[in-house]
Amino acid sequence: MIRALSLVLLTWGTSASAQALTVRSGEHEGYTRLVVQVPSGTGWMLDPVENGARLSIGIDNATFNTAAVFDRLSGNRLQSLQQAGPGAALEMTFGCDCVATAFLHRQTMVVIDIAPGQGTPASDPVEPEALPRTASIPAQKPLPTDIPATELALPLLQLNQRNFEEQLASRILQSADREVVDLELAGVGSRESSSFGPLRSSEKLVPNLRLSSVLDEVSGLGNLAVPQIDSKPECITDSELGFGTWSGARSFSEDVAELRVGLFQEFDRVDQAYAMDLAKLYTYFGFGVEAHQALSLLSETSVEQRRLAAIASVMDGLPAPTPNPLAGQQRCDGAAALWALLSEGKLQSDAHVKAIERSFGRLPWHLRQHLGPDIAEMFVSAGRLEASRRILRAVERILEDEPADVTFAQAKIADAAGDSDTAETLLTEVISAPDAATDAPLALARLIEKRWSDRGTVSPRDLDLAASYARELRKSELGPMLARAHALAMALSQDFTGALAGFEDVSDSDEWQRTRDQVFQLLAERADDITFLRHVMELKDRRRNALAVETAVSMAERLADLGFSAQAYALANRPQDRERSRDRARLRAKAALMDNRPRQALLEIADDSSDTAQELRAQAMMQTQDFDAVARALQAGGKHEMADRYNWLAGSGGADEERSNTFTDLSRIRTSLIKPVARQPDKPLSDAAMLIQDSTIARAQITEMLETVRAIDPN
């Protein structure tokens, strides 16, 4: 059951008339906030109910205006808001295991925070019926808006001193975690130091703590680090943007000719209206650079001009101006969501996908063909595969022949959906397409990356093509990416010398480091021993320490298999590594065993109970000649026959009687041989006969034991 913390703050004032109470909302990281505006001195109460909470307001016939609450919410913490009728409580239903807490801000705002968690019942619950109505209570002086610390009197809210201190500290820390308040401790200086004690009016308090809340900014106070409750920008409507009106019914050439003729007036003065219309026309037909040139003729910068510049940048793949006037618009239900997506280059979590698709379908055909593949790729990156397919289908319906960029986008969708064969086929089509332009080298780089992920190989044709692209486009923006693709293609083709030579004069960027890790992983997996050792031993300490954990572990495993314990231990014992701690500990234990340090090996795998660790533990016990411990370790690892062998070597009877193998048979023979003979001293003849019989059996068992041992080791 979801429980909320009951918080009752009853303040008294003059009677208030019935009215509609506006409810505002805000979505924050970790919690959802509701704010109810109430008259000063109004009584209120928040009670927990199953799967929600109930807010009661002390105003007769009060109604809650919740029309705009869900417009600004993107999470699922608040599921619904209902009021049975005027004067009834506001019923909140949660969509998560959440807790609702509330407080009164500046006597006029009831603030409710809904956050994940489990609540505890209040110590002194108040029945909902006990809530006073402001119309039927005597007027009292309300609490002041700002209460000085020196005037606080205890007990407060029916709490004793200790409870008040604990709740105050808990609220401050909770609010700091939620970024509702900022804590700024004073610097070290000369002031009286004492533990937090009771608040008395006679003490002179030295302020070393400043509290600021997001609600202060709502009331007009600045200098806060946290945003306002309504921090998201207002949505730009379609009529305000007016993209569909940027081109008339005439052809592009006729409109351009007319606008360019009227652009300059007498004395070469620029007609501002003509310049703006010309920029809109260029943008509508996808000429972003030309639109920017027209905008540069304007003498003043307006909001409309900044939005137009951002959309014009989208047309030619240029970065949006800073600050981006379309930022935060992806959540809107209009064309602004589409242009915000294209200008930001990434689908946001609160994006209105249906609005983006609807706005895309209203674009002219030339913009759908131009922008469709880019939008589909953004949807793929965000995991919205079905939406990306719908975008591409909308593009394909207006095309007679499928261009390379559409095929490239389809390959990305197939790859994201796990259809490896289809993705490879489509990438190959893009590489071979005559109209691919820049899509062909991009598709080749993606194909090489896919071959590495699948641990496949690269054909000689693709390798030569990668070398040609890397050489041809070395001075372009695609140059570094194609150089990395060429190095990875050589590694996939077993040319590790050529691949590693490409890293000698390159930067230490994250992209180059990732490709270097990929090549070294292939080196550890595929290279012959001589090639592997030559390149690894030549690796400098700086390059070795920059390797990713996955790469270092792969190389250490290969070095350990080849018997290079010191080098394997160094790669498995890098202080900066935090991932794959168990694998690195096993490698260190294996290296320690190779150096005849069994105690160190046992320390490395002390808390590891895996099968591999049990084998290493058994090897360490072998080096210490503790055969009983070896047998126990092998038994725990499921290697029963080997455990029986070491039980036999240890001379213990730990073998399972139900199992039958060479070593259990030897153990049983040994047990029979060392069994004492029952003597009969009072019957000499019978005793002699028994001795002869036992000796015959013993000789037969010794012969069987020798033959069994000889079968194990003929030498």
VEXLO-165530 format. One record per residue: residue in one letter; y, x, z of N, C-alpha, C in turn. Coordinates in pm, whole numbers, plus 50000, padded with zeros to 5 digits. Layout:
REM residues N
AYXZYXZYXZ ...
This chain:
REM residues 715
M498825008550000500005000050000501235008850000 I502175005049917503435012549913504315007550026 R504785016750104505665013150214506995020250195 A508045013750232509375019750226509915020950366 L510745030650386511355032950517512415022350542 S512215014350649513215004150684514425010850744 L515535007850686516805013350736517755001650754 V518174999250876519034987850907520374993150953 L521384990250878522754993750916523554980850909 L523894975451020524634962851023526064965751062 T526964963150973528384964951003529054951350997 W530054949551081530684936451097532134937151049 G532604926550993533984925850946534404911550928 T535434909950856535934896450831535024889350736 S535064876450735534184868450650534514870850505 A533434870550421533594872750278533104860650204 S533724857650097533314846150017532144849749929 A531434839549883530284841749794530764847949664 Q529984857449612530404864249491529214871249427 A529384875849303528354883349231528504898149266 L527414904249307527404918349347526834926649233 T527604935949180527164944149068526194954949116 V525084956449045524084966649075524104976848963 R524404989348997524385000348900523175009048924 S522815017048824521615025248834521885039148778 G521045048348819521105062048768519735068548780 E519335075748677518035082748676518265097448703 H517615102748805517745116748843516365123048849 E516335136248848515065143448856514475141648996 G513395134249005512725132449133512995119149200 Y514015111649158514295098949224515155090249134 T515115077149160515925067149091516915061449193 R518175059749152519225055249245519795041949198 L519935032749294520635020049273521845019649366 V522955014349318524175013049398524654998649387 V524804992049503525274978149509526674978249571 Q527654973149499529034972649549529184960349637 V529584962349762529744951349858531124952249921 P531644941049973532914941650045532794949650174 S533864955450217533854963250340533524954350458 G532654959350545532264951850664531144941950641 T530404943150530529314933850499528014938750563 G527284929650626525984933150682524914933750575 W523954942750588522884944250489521644950150557 M520504949050492519254954050548518254956550435 L517524967650444516484971250348515144970850419 D514214962550372512894961050434511804965250335 P510724971450384509594974650295508714962450272 V508224961050152507204951150119506124958050038 E505044951150015503944957149939504394959849796 N504224972449753504594976849617506094975649590 G506934976149693508354975249667509184974749793 A510354968849781511274967649893512144955349870 R512844950949980513674938949974515024942350034 L516094939849960517464942050006518104928550036 S518554927050162519234914750203520694917950232 I521574909350185523014911250202523564899650284 G524424902650380524974892350467526144884850407 I525964879150289526994871050223526334858050177 D526894846850217526334833950176526434832250025 N525314827549966525254824349822525574836349733 A525304848549783525554860549701524524861549590 T524944865949474524044868449361524184883049318 F523124888349262523094902349218523144902849065 N524114910249012524244912248867523474924748829 T522264923048773521374934348739521224935948588 A522154930748511521984930648365521894944648306 A522654954148361522724967548300521884977848373 V521034973648466520294983348547519334991448462 F518514984748381517454991748309517944998648182 D519204996848147519735003948030519815018948055 R519965023048180520145037248211518925043248279 L517815036148284516615041348349515585045048243 S515005056948259513965061548165512615063248233 G512565063548366511305065148437510665051748467 N509555052248540508825040048574508795037648724 R509725044248798509695042248943510105027948980 L511105022548912511525008748935510995000148822 Q510164990248859509514982148757510274969148729 S510784962648835511494950048813512434947348930 L513454938848904514404933949004514474918848990 Q514324911649103514344897049097515084891649218 Q515734879949199516364872549307515984858049291 A515414852249396514924838449387516054828549365 G517214831049420518344822049406519554827649476 P520704821049464521904825949531521694827049682 G522094838249738521924840749879520584846949916 A519604846749824518294852649853518354867949841 A517314874249893517244888949890516944893849748 L517304906249722516984912849595515614919249608 E514644914349531513264919249538513084930649438 M512654942249487512404954049403510904956549395 T510384958149274508974961449253508874975449194 F508054983949257507924997849215506744999449120 G506855009049031505755012548941505065025348981 C505245029949103504635042349151504465041349301 D503785051149359503685052149504504995058149555 C505935049449586507295053849613507785049049748 V508845055449792509525052049917510975048849882 A511515038449943512915034849923513695037950051 T514755045350038515655048150149517045043650110 A517875040350210519205034850179520215039750282 F521475039950240522575043150331523845036650276 L524835035350363526105029150327527125040150302 H527765039550187528745049750151530135043350146 R531065049050225532465044750227532615029750250 Q531685024050324531755010250368531685000050255 T531595004550129531614995150016530454997049920 M529595006649944528475009349851527185010349930 V526205001849898524845003049951524045011149849 V523645023049888522965032349797521485032549831 I520635029949732519175029449751518565040049661 D517785048949720517065059449647515575056349649 I514955056349531513525053649516512865066549469 A511965072049551511345084849520509865084249556 P509015092349488507585092549523507375097049667 G506425090849736506115094549872505515082949948 Q505135085450073504585075450162505525073850280 G505915061650310506845059050419506145056550550 T506905056350657506405053150791507215041550844 P506605032950923507345021350974508455025651066 A509525017851067510655020851155510275018551299 S510945025851390510625024751532511055011451590 D512165005851544512674993051593512924983851475 P511844977751419512064969051304512874956851339 V513654952451242514484940551259513994929951163 E513784918151211513304907451128514374903651025 P513934899950904514934896150803515794884350846 E515224875250928516014863650970517174867651060 A517084879651122518134883751214519384888851144 L519344889651009520504894750936521664884950948 P522814889350995523934880051013524614877050881 R525134865450870525974861550758527434864150795 T528154869950702529534873350734530394861050755 A529924849850705530724837750720530594831550859 S529604835750937529354829251065529434838851182 I530014850651165530084860351272531544863151303 P531814866551427533214869651460533634882651399 A534904883551365535414895651302535514906751405 Q535074918551365535184930251448535774941551367 K536264951251435536864962651366535774971051301 P535824973451168534774981451103534864996051140 L533745002951118533725017351144534695024351049 P535345035051093536245042351002535485048650889 T536175050850775535515056650658535045070850686 D535845079150745535485093050777535465094550928 I534325097950984534165099351128534245114051162 P535255118651237535315132851273534135136551360 A533685149051344532535153651420532815153651569 T534085155851608534415156551750534455142951816 E534385132051736534475118851794533145111451792 L532065118251754530765111851754530295110051897 A529845098351930529335095552065527865091852057 L527075097452143525655094752149525375085252264 P524385076352253523495074952139524135067752021 L523665070851899524155064751777522995057551710 L523215045351665522175037251602520955035851693 Q521185034451824520135032551922519165044151925 L519635056251897518795068251901519295077052014 N518365084152076518795093952175519225106652105 Q519665116052186520245128252128519245135752041 R518015137752089517035145752014516655138851884 N516425125651889516065118551766517195118951664 F518435117851715519565118351623519635132051554 E519435142751629519495156151571518395158151468 E517185153351500516065155051408516295147151279 Q516765134751292516985126751172518135132151088 L519185137251156520295143051081519855155251002 A519105164351066518605176250995517665172450882 S516805162350907515865157950802516605152150683 R517665144150709518425138150599519165148950519 I519715158750588520455169250516519515176950425 L518335180950476517395188650394516845180250281 Q516535167450308516035158750202517065156850092 S518305154950130519365153150030519615165949953 A519485177550018519645190249946518535192149845 D517285188249881516175189449786516395180549665 R517015169049686517255159749575518565162449504 E519275173049545520565176749486521605165849504 V521465158249614522475148249647523615154649724 V523325164649806524345171849880524235186649850 D525345193649865525375208149851525595214149990 L524795224050022524945230950149525575244450124 E526705247050188527375259950175527575265650314 L526775275850347526875282150478528025292050477 A528755292650587529865302050598529345316250605 G530145325650558529755339650562529705344950704 V529135356950716529005363150847530385366950898 G530685363051019531995366151076531995364151226 S533105366351287533205365151432533405350551469 R532385344651525532465331151579531375329751683 E531535320251767530585318151876529275312851821 S528175319551853526855315551806526145308251918 S525605296751887524855289051987523895280051914 S522845275751983521875266751923522485253051905 F521905245051817522435231751788522225222851909 G523285219151975523185211252097523865197952082 P524095191352192524725178152185526155178952136 L526585168452071527945167752020528835161752128 R529685169952187530585165252292532025167052244 S532865157752285534255158352242535005169852305 S534455175352415535155186152482534915199652417 E533915200652329533595213452266534425215352141 K534785227652119535485231251996534465235551893 L534235227251791533205230151692533755239051583 V532995249451550533375258451441532645253951315 P533335248851215532615243551097532035254951013 N530715255050998530055264650910529175257550808 L529405244650788528585236850696529485226950624 R529385226650493530155216850415529195208050339 L529325194950352528465185450285529255178250178 S528705178150057529345170449951528275162449881 S528585150449844527615141149788528025137149648 V527025132949571527305127849437528185115449443 L528115108249555528935096249568530405099449583 D530735111449634532135115249645532785115749508 E532015120549409532585121449275532805107749215 V531935098049252532145084449205533475079049256 S533845083249378535085078449438536285086749398 G536105096549310537245103849259537385117949311 L536475122749398536585136349449535865145849356 G536495156649318535895166249225535245177849295 N535045188749220534505201349271533115199449328 L532255192149254530885189949298529935195949197 A528785200549248527805206849159526845196749099 V526775184649152525825174749103526565164649017 P525895158648919526565149348828526795135848893 Q527585127648824527815114148871526575105748851 I526585093948915525465084748896525385080548750 D526515077348689526545073348548526985085248464 S526165095848464526565108248398526275108248248 K525435099148200525095099248060526245093447977 P526495099147860527605094247777527315080347722 E528375073247693528205060047635527665061247493 C526875051447454526255051647321527305048947214 I527165055947104528035053846988527425042646904 T528155032046886527635020746811527625023746662 D526845015846588526775017646442528105014346376 S528795004346427530095000946369531115011946397 E531025018246511531945029146543531655041446458 L530365044146434530015055746351530265052846204 G529775041246157530075036646022529515045445912 F528315050945929527785060045828527575053045693 G527175040445695526925033345569528165031045486 T529355032545544530595030245470531195043145414 W530485054245428531045066945384530945068945233 S530305059945162530205060645016530405046644960 G531065045844848531325032944787530255029244686 A530565019044606529605014144506529585022544381 R530635030944360530685039144239529805051544254 S529695059044147528875071144149529585082044228 F528795092144262529335103244342530435110644266 S530235112944137531225120444060532545112844050 E532495099844037533735092044028534495092344161 D533765090544272534435090644402535015104244434 V534295114944402534805128444429536055131144346 A536005127144220537165129544133538405122544186 E538265110044228539415102544278539955108744406 L539055112444499539505117944627540145131644609 R539615139944521540185153244500541555152344432 V541735142444346543035140844282544105137044384 G543745128144478544725123744576544775132144701 L544025143344706543955151344828545275158244859 F545945163544754547185170944775548365162844723 Q549365161344809550575154244771551645164344729 E552885159844721553955168944681554125180044784 F554565191144737554725203144818553385207644878 D552265204144809550915208144849550555203444990 R551135192445030550755186845159549425179445145 V548565180945247547235174845243547315160645297 D546775151545221546675137745267545505136845365 Q545805134345493544795134645598543695124145575 A544065112345530543075101845506542135105645393 Y542705111445285541865115645172540925126845214 A541385136245295540535147245340539375141945423 M539655132445512538585126845594537585119245507 D538075111245412537165103845324536335113245237 L536945124145193536205133645111535095140345194 A535385143845319534365149745406533225139845431 K533565127045449532525116945468531655115545344 L532275115745226531515114445102530585126245083 Y531075138345105530225150245094529045149245191 T529325145145312528255144145412527235133745373 Y527675122345321526775111645283525775116245177 F526225125045088525345129744982524685143145015 G524825147945139524075159545183524735172845160 F526035173245131526735185845107527475189745235 G526785196545326527365199645456528465209845451 V528285220745376529295231245370530575225845308 E530455218145202531635212445138532365202945233 A531595195545314532225186545410533015194345514 H532495205745558533225214145654534515219545592 Q534465222945464535675227745398536745216845393 A536315204545369537275193445367537825190945507 L536985192045610537445189945747538415200745791 S538275212645736539185223445774540615220945727 L540805211645635542155208345587542895199145682 L542185193245778542835183945870543655191545971 S544805186146006545705193046098545355190546244 E544745179246274544405175946412542915173246422 T542385175546542540965173346568540805160646649 S539995151646598539745138946665538275137646699 V537945127346775536545124846810535735121846686 E536295114146595535595110846471535335123446389 Q536295132546385536115144846310534995153446369 R534915154246503533865162246566532485156346538 R532365143346541531085137046509530705139546363 L531705138346275531445140846133531015155246110 A531625164846180531255178846166529825181246212 A529405174446319528035176046369527025170746267 I527305159346205526395153746105526385162445980 A527555167745940527605176645823526785189245848 S526765194445970525965206246001524485203445986 V524085191046018522675187246004522235188345859 M523095184745766522705184245625522265197845571 D522885208545618522545221945569521785230145672 G521265223745777520505230845878521315240445960 L522605237945976523475246546055523485241946200 P523755250846295523835246546435524985237046458 A524775227546547525815217646577526965224346651 P528175219146637529315224946709529125223846860 T529795232546932529705232847078531055228847138 P531075218747226529955210447269529545200447162 N528285196647163527765187547063528235173347094 P529035167247006529525153647035528435143047030 L527245146646978526145137046970525105139247079 A525355148547170524395151347276524215139147366 G522975136647405522665125447493522585112047426 Q522615111547292522615098947220521215094747174 Q520185102947197518855099547149518295087047218 R518795083847334518315072047407518925059147354 C519885060147264520645048447220519885040547114 D520245027847102519595018847006520485017546883 G520555028246805521395028146686521225040946607 A522055042346503521965054146417522335066846490 A523095065846599523465077846675522245084946729 A521155077646759519925083946808519335093146702 L519365088946575518835097346466519645110046451 W520975108846445521805120846425521785129846547 A521615124146666521485132546786520205140646781 L519115134546735517855141846722517995153446624 L518615151046510518745161446408519705172446455 S520725168946529521675179146574521125187346690 E520325181146776519745188346890518465195646855 G517785191246748516605198346700515355196546782 K515365187246878514215185346965514235171147018 L513075164647018512975151047068513025151147220 Q513985143847277514135143247422513155133247481 S512925134447612511965125847679512405111147680 D513715108747679514215094947683514615089847545 A514155096247441514565092547306514045078647269 H514845071147196514485057847147513845059747010 V512525061647008511825065046884511935053846782 K511815041446826511905030246732513285029846665 A514325032546743515665032546685515825043846584 I515225055446613515295066646519514585063246389 E513385057346399512655053546277513405042746200 R513965033246272514705022446204515935027846132 S516645036846197517835042746134517445051546016 F516315058546027515865066745915515545058145793 G514925046545815514605037645704515825032145633 R516995032145699518225027045638518995037745563 L518565050245568519255060945497519055059445347 P519965064745267519735064945121518535073745088 W517955071444972516685077944940516805093044938 H517975098344894518075112844884518095119345023 L518655112345125518645117845260517285116145326 R516585105445294515225104045348514325115245297 Q514465118445169513675129445113514075142745174 H515355144545201515865157245251515555159245400 L515735148645480515625149945625514265145745679 G513475138345602512205133145652511255143845704 P510975154445626510055164645678510525171045809 D511825173245822512335179145947512115169846066 I512375156946046512165147346155510685146446190 A509825146646088508385146046114507925158146195 E508455169946165508075181846241508545180946386 M509725175246409510205173546547509295164046623 F508835153446558507915144146623506575151046653 V506125159446561504865166746585505005175946705 S506125182946713506335192146826506365184646958 A506815172046957506865164047079505575156247104 G504565157947016503305150947034503285136646985 R504295132446909504345118646857503805118746714 L502475119846702501855121546570501965108846485 E501755097346545501825084946467503235082746413 A504245085746494505625084346446505895093946331 S505385106146340505585115746231504885111046103 R503715104946117503025099745998503825088445934 R504405079946016505205068945960506425074245885 I507035084645938508195090645869507775096145734 L506655103245728506205109045601505795098345501 R505185087545551504835076745459506095070445399 A507155069445480508415064145427508995073345321 V508765086345333509245095845232508385094945106 E507085093945124506185093845008506385081544920 R506825070544980507005058244901508135059344800 I509065068444820510205069644727510045081444633 L508905088344637508715100144555507605097744453 E507805103044335506745102744235505775114144256 D506285126044280505465137844309505765142344451 E504735146244522504885150444661505415164644667 P506605166944722507155180544728506425189044832 A506715202044826506015211344915506375209245060 D507625205545089508005204045230507295192245295 V507015181645217506255170345271504805174545296 T504215181945203502855186845223502775196145344 F503805204245361503845213345476503895205445607 A504685194745609504745186445729503415179445755 Q502735175145648501415169045665500415179045722 A500525191645681499625201845735499855203745885 K501105203445928501395204846071500845193046150 I500935181046092500395169346159498875170546172 A498215174546064496765175946068496335186646168 D497095197546174496765208146269496935203246413 A498025195746438498235190446573497185180146611 A496665172846512495625162946539494245168946550 G494095181946528492795188546540491965188446413 D492535183946301491825183746173492045197246105 S491245207046142491475220646097491265222145947 D490235215945893489945217445750491075211745664 T491545199645700492635193545623493895201945632 A494205206945752495395215145768495325227645681 E494185234145676494055246245595494175243145447 T493595231845404493695228045263495135225245223 L495875218145309497265214945278498135227445279 L497895236545372498665249045374498415257145248 T497185257245202496865264345078497585258144959 E497695244744958498425238044850499905241944851 V500475242844970501895246644979502095260944928 I501195269844966501325283844923501255284944771 S500435276544709500255277244564501235268644486 A502035260544555502945251344485504075259144418 P504405256044291505485263444223506875260344276 D507045248344340508365244544391508495246844541 A507635255044598507595256644743508825263644797 A509385273144722510575280644768510285287144903 T511075283845004510865290045136509675284045210 D509165272545166508025266645235506745274645213 A506645281645100505425289345073505235300745173 P506235309445196506025319745298505835314145438 L506525303045468506315296945600504895291645614 A504375285545508503005280545512502005291945523 L502275303045454501385314645464501375320245606 A502545321245668502605326145805501855316945900 R501985303945879501265294445964499755295145939 L499355297345814497925298645783497335311045849 I498065322145848497585334345914497475332146064 E498455325246122498405322146265497205313346298 K496915303946209495755295246230494455303046220 R494375312246126493165320546114492955328846241 W494055333346301493905340946426493405331846538 S493945319846547493495310446651492025307146635 D491565305746511490165302746485489285315246482 R489915326946500489225339846492488495341246358 G489225337246252488675338646118489135351546053 T489115351845921489545363445845490555359145740 V491205368845680492195366545575491675372445446 S491775364845339491285369645210492205380645157 P491675389445070492535399845011493745394044938 R493575382244877494705376044806495815372444904 D495455366045016496465362245115497085374445180 L496305385045197496855397345255497885403645161 D497565404045032498535409544936499775400744927 L499575387544934500715378444927501615380045050 A501005382045167501795384345289502595397245278 A501985407745223502715420345205503875418645107 S503665410745001504735408644902505895400944963 Y505585390245037506645382445101507405390745204 A506675398645283507325406945385508265417045320 R507885422345205508745431945135509915424945068 E509645413645004510685406844926511765400845015 L511365395145129512295388045215512635395945341 R512525409145337512715417345457514145416445511 K515125413645423516515413045468517015398745489 S516135389145482516515375145502516205371045646 E516515358545676516215353445810514715352645834 L513935351145728512485350345742511815364045750 G512595374745731512015388145727511185391845849 P511725390845972510935394646089509665386446106 M509755373446078508565365046093507485368945993 L507855371745869506875375645768506325389545796 A507135398445852506615411645890505555410245999 R505785401346095504775399046199503515392746140 A503705383346047502535377045983501725387345904 H502405396745837501695407145762500905416145855 A501495419945970500765428346065499545421146119 L499665408346149498525400746200497465399046093 A497885397245966496915396145857496125408945839 M496775420545854496045433245845495045434645958 A495405430246077494455430946189493265421746165 L493505409846109492395400846077491485406545969 S492035415545887491255422145781490675435545826 Q490695438245957490125450446015490955462945987 D492155461445935493025473045911493925474646034 F493355479646143494115480746267495125492146262 T494825502546187495785513546176497065508946108 G496925501545997498115496345929498845485946011 A498095477546085498735467246166499555473346278 L498995483246348499715489246460500855498246414 A500765503246292501865511346240503125503046219 G502955490046199504115481446179504915478946305 F504405483246422505115480946548505935492946593 E505955503546515506575515846563508095514646571 D508725508346475510195508046469510755493946480 V510125485646564510585471946578511105469946720 S511765458646740512355455646870511275451246969 D511675450047094510775445547199510995430647228 S511265422947126511495408647146510185401747183 D510315389547233509125381947273508215379147154 E508805376747036507985373746918507145385946878 W507775397846875507015409846840505975413046946 Q506295410947073505335413647179504135404247168 R504365391747131503245382447114502335386947000 T502925391246888502105396046777501355408746817 R501985417446893501315429546940500105426047027 D500275416047113499145411547195498015406147109 Q498375398447006497345393046919496555404146850 V497255414446803496575425446734495665432946831 F496105435546953495285442747048494085434447094 Q494225421347100493055413147130492015414147020 L492465413746895491515415746784490925429746788 L491715439646825491215453246836490085454146938 A490255447547053489225447747156487985440047115 E488165429747032487035421346994486265426546873 R486955432946777486325435646647486225450346609 A487075458746662487105472646616485855480046662 D485465490346585484375498946629484855507446746 D483915513946814484245521046938485275532046916 I485105539746809486015551046785487435545946757 T487545535746670488875530246639489525524246762 F488745517046840489285510946961489795521447058 L488995531547085489395541747183490595549747133 R490635552547004491735560546951493075553546971 H493115540546941494385533346954494715530147099 V493715527847181493995524547321494445536947397 M493785548147372494145560347445495525565447404 E495965562147283497295566447239498405557247289 L498025546247353499015536447396499825541947514 K501145541447502502015546447607502075536547723 D502485541947839502505533647960503425521647945 R504565523347879505505512347864504905501047782 R504235504647674503585494547591502405488347663 R501665496347739500505491147811500935481047918 N502015483947988502465474948092503085462148036 A503505462547910504115450747849503085441047793 L501805444947790500775436247735500605423847823 A500235412747759499965400447832498685402047914 V498515393548014497345394448102496065392548022 E496065382747931494865380147851494475392547770 T495465399147712495185411147633494685422447721 A495315424447835494895435247925493475433147973 V493095420848004491735418148050490725420847940 S491035416747817490115419247704489905434147682 M490975441747686490855456147667490135462747783 A490375458247905489695463948021488195461248016 E487805449447971486375446347958485705455547857 R486375457947746485795466947644485725481247698 L486735485747766486715499347824485625500747929 A485425490448010484375491048112482995491548047 D482805484047940481515484447870481255498147809 L482315505247770482165518447712482095529447817 G482265526047945482135535848051483415542648094 F484575537848051485855543948088486405536348209 S485915540248326486215532848448487685534048488 A488255545948479489645547848524490605539748439 Q490425539848306491315532248218491135517148238 A489875512748257489635498548281490255494048413 Y490135502548516490705499048646492235498148638 A492855507148561494325506948550494815494148483 L494105489348381494515477048313494255464748399 A493235465448485492905453948570493665453948701 N494455464248726495135465548855496655466748837 R497195460048734498645460448714499335451548817 P500345456548885500975448748993501695436248945 Q502125435748817502895424348770502025412448732 D500715414348722499825403648678499545393948791 R499555380848758499235370548856498125361348806 E497895360748678496885351748622495535358848616 R494475350448606493085355248593492745365448703 S493105362248824492895371548935491415374248959 R490545364048944489115366148965488535375648860 D488925373648734488405382448628488855396748650 R490115398548689490615412048713489935418448834 A489625410448937488915415949054487505420349017 R486825412748931485475416748888485515429548806 L486565430748723486695443148646486945455048738 R487755453348839487985464248934486705467749010 A485925457349044484655459949111483685467349020 K483665463548893482785470348798483195484948780 A484495487448773484975501248762484635509148888 A484735502849005484385509749129482905513349133 L482055504549084480615507649079480335519248985 M481065519848874480875531048781481275544248845 D482185543848942482615555949014481855557949144 N480735550549163479895551649284480695548649410 R481465537649405482205533049521481795518649552 P480565516849604480055503149624480855495349729 R481345502149834482095494949937483385488949879 Q484065496549794485275491549729484955479649639 A483835480449568483425469349482483175456749563 L482525458249678482255446449762483545440349815 L484545448549844485825443249890486535435349780 E486425440149656487115433349546486575419249523 I485285417149544484655404149513484195397249641 A484875400049751484435394549879484475379349881 D485465373149818485605358549821485205351949690 D484405358749609483965353649479482485350249487 S482145337749458480735333449465480155330449328 S480775334849220480265332149085479015340449058 D478305336948951477085344148915477385358648880 T478485360948808478855374748772479135382948897 A479825376948993480115384049118478825386949195 Q477865377849191476595380249260475835391949197 E475895393049065475265404548999475935417649039 L477285417549041478005429649083477705432849230 R477605422449312477285424649453475885430749466 A474945426249384473595431849388473595446549344 Q474395449949241474465463949197475055472849307 A476055467449380476615475249490475575477649598 M474765467549630473725469349731472655479149685 M472395479549554471425489249503471905503449529 Q473215505449506473745518949528473675522949675 T473705513249766473595516349909472155515749958 Q471205513149866469775512349899469455501049996 D470275490949999470015479350084469305468850001 F467965470449987467205462049897467115447549946 D467115445650077467105431950128468365424450085 A469515430950097470765424650055470785422249905 V470205431749829470115429849683469295417449651 A468185415949720467325404349695468045391249727 R468795391249838469525379049873470605375849770 A471305386049722472355383749622471765378549491 L470625384349450469995379749326469435365749343 Q468905362749462468395349449487469525339149478 A470735342449531471875333449524472355331649380 G472165341749297472555340849157471515334549068 G470395330049124469355323449045468395332748974 K468455345849000467545355548936466375357949031 H465425348749029464355348649129463375360149109 E463015363248986462025373848964462595387449006 M463865389948973464485402349016464595402849169 A464905391349230464945390849376463585394049436 D462515388949375461165392049424460865406949411 R461345413149306461125427549290461745435549404 Y462995431949441463655439549547463115435749685 N462585423649699461875420349823460635429149839 W459965431549727458775440249731459165454649763 L460275459549696460715473149725461155474749870 A461775464249927462205464950066461065463450164 G459895458950116458765457150205458865444750291 S459705435350252459875423050329459035412050269 G458835401750344458025390450297458875378750255 G459965381450190460885370750154460515363450026 A459405366749962459035360449836458585346049858 D458915337649761458525323649768457045322549735 E456275315949823454845314749801454515306049681 E455435297049642455165288149529455365295049395 R456125306149390456325313349265455205323449246 S454885325949120453835335549088454325344648976 N454535357249012454885367348914454355380748963 T454655391148892454115404348926454485408549067 F455715406449105456195411549234455755402849350 T455625389749330455075381449437453605384649459 D452875387849350451475391849366451365404949442 L452255414549409452235427249482452575425249629 S453525416349657453885413649796452725407449871 R451995398449806450865392249873449745402349898 I449515411349801448495421849821448895430749937 R450165434549941450625443250049450445436450185 T450825423450189450675416150315449205415650359 S448305414150262446875413650294446355427250342 L446875438150281446405451450319446845455350460 I448025451350500448515455450632448055445850741 K447335435750703446825426350804445745433250887 P445815433151021444815440151105443415433951091 V442425442551105441025438251091440525432751225 A439865421651219439285415851342437995423351378 R437985430051493436825437951538435965429851636 Q434655434051642433685427951735432985439051814 P433645443951918433055455451990431715452052059 D431485439652094430235436252162429085434252066 K429355434451935428305433051833428455444451734 P427905455951766428115467951681427685465951537 L426495459951517426005458451379426885448851299 S427245437751360428115428151291429485434151264 D429995442051360431285448451343431265458251228 A430155466051215430035475651105429975468450971 A429275457250966429185449750840430555444350798 M431325439550898432655434550867433575445650818 L433445457650878434275468850832433955472550688 I432655472550655432265475950517432815465550419 Q432705452750461433205442050373434725443150355 D435465445550465436925446750455437325458750371 S436625469750385436965481550305436725479050157 T435665471650126435405468349985436545459849928 I436995449950007438105441349962439385449449950 A439615458650045440825466750041440835475749918 R439675481749886439635490349766439935482249640 A439375470049636439635461649519441125457949509 Q441745454949624443175451549622444035463549585 I443645475449634444405487449598444295490049449 T443095488249394442915490049249443775480149172 E443805467549217444635457249151446105460849160 M446515465949277447915469649292448295480949199 L447455491149188447735502449100447815498148955 E446895489348915446925484648777448195476448750 T448635468648848449855460548831451075469548820 V451135479648908452275488948904452275496648774 R451075500748727450985508148601451445499448484 A451185486348491451635477348385453155476048384 I453785477048504455245476248511455865488748451 D455345500348488455895513148442454735521948399 P454425522248269453275530148223453415544848256 N454645549948273454825564148302454605567248450 
